[in-house]
Amino acid sequence: MAQDYILMNDRSENGMIAINKAVFQAITEISILDIENAEPVPATPFSKPIQIKIVDNKLQIIADVKVVYGANVNATCELVQNKIYENITFMTGYKPSEVTVNVLGFSI
């Protein structure tokens, strides 16, 4: 069964803290929009451009982007990858184990 959240701390006397996958997806979308030469791929009923996977309490992120025509693809993907990692670490205190950026095309 797939997990829908990451457990941040063990159960204590006050309860437990967990973060839902939707939070990581929203942070990833915001991170892509922050990069100048990258654009998010719109979601369709048959595809999800941002996939969040939680396996053994480890976070894996796969993000599909479009790169602005004429921009350096490698440098843009590296910026997107670093921005996603930094924002998730800063906003949640949890470090993703894997951040993958796929280029699905170019925008003019």
Stockholm file with secondary structure:
# STOCKHOLM 1.0

chainA/1-108         MAQDYILMNDRSENGMIAINKAVFQAITEISILDIENAEPVPATPFSKPIQIKIVDNKLQIIADVKVVYGANVNATCELVQNKIYENITFMTGYKPSEVTVNVLGFSI
#=GR chainA/1-108 SS CCCSEEECSCCBTTBCCEEEHHHHHHHHHHHHHHSTTEEECCCBTTBCSEEEEEETTEEEEEEEEEEETTSCHHHHHHHHHHHHHHHHHHHHSCCCSEEEEEEEEEEC
#=GC SS_cons         CCCSEEECSCCBTTBCCEEEHHHHHHHHHHHHHHSTTEEECCCBTTBCSEEEEEETTEEEEEEEEEEETTSCHHHHHHHHHHHHHHHHHHHHSCCCSEEEEEEEEEEC
//
